[in-house]
């Protein structure tokens, strides 16, 4: 066979695919020059729809809500843990301290009885649980605290809770007025002396030094001598009318004014050099409005923290003032209870004071974001 006969014809060597390609090429070559190439149809999910946007917004809102709930739950959990730890520490330390004080509470309870036989002592000790080992007394007391039961007063023969609630009114009244007077006077002095002339600042510093240095009992004696015994303007003792609060409130508030004014004025002088103060002044705001509306708010956080600590300590530390002016109150009850070895009253007083301290600090912590908006994100 010749070479020409073995050659495959072109039409037979091209398969169907090649033929279609050729036909397609031919067809494309026959398309008019002015015709445009058809574009691919857009996918339906390439452009977000209104429903998808609403779903994403709802999901983001749900995530934010869950985050806020977790933040609040974490904050509440930490606060509850703090309360438990502080109350436990206060109860434990006070229990140990009372056991270290020389003296037996049975001797105080039986001091007025001439025929205190050993059998009577044993019965009274068994009634109050004083015959038990110290470790048993300790856990018995903790169990009572968890139930809200602080025991029975040795001297008053009444529940400690009733003793505290009956005496908290005069102490809260005295403390509240003292804190209010101290805050008002401190704010006015800080506004009048911060960033002012050296003379006014030196006078304020001298007043603060004297107010902090003078002992409360000595100041109270001087005030009674001048305004009660000599001038007879206000009563010196008792709780007869609003006038009986004047001298105790001044005696209790004067040292607080010295401390709070010093902290507030120094912080205001620091804030006065902040850039936002220069911006506000450039807008034409008056100096008095600048200090009272902007500078005071930014400078009040340290003073607010200090005030909360002072207020918590005042509720439990008014013993000197109440004793000096012969006023009823928790401080005076605590002093008498320590002298009489009335352990349940002393322990209940310490735990109650610790609880008040925690509550006040929690309230102040919640007020921080209201005074400084920059703290809202971290607080939440």
Secondary structure, DSSP 4 states (H G I P E B T S, - for coil): --HHHHSPPHHHHS-HHHHHHHHHHHHHHTS-TTPPPPPPPPPTTSS--HHHHHHHHHHHHHHHHHHHHHHHHHHHHHHHHHHHHHHHHHHHHHHHHHHHSSS-HHHHHTTT-S---HHHHHHHHHHHTTTS-HHHHHHHHHHHHHTT---B-TTT-SBHHHHHHHHHHHHHHHHHHHHHHHHHHHHHHHHHHTTS-HHHHHHHHHHHHHHHHS-HHHHHHHHIIIIIIIS--S-SSS--STTHHHHHHHHHHHHHHHHHHHHHHHHHHHHTTSHHHHHHHHTT--HHHHIIIIIHHHHHHHHHHHHHHHHHHHHH--HHHHHHTT--SHHHHHHHHHHTT-HHHHHHHHHHHHHHHHHHHHHHHHHHHHH-GGGHHHH-
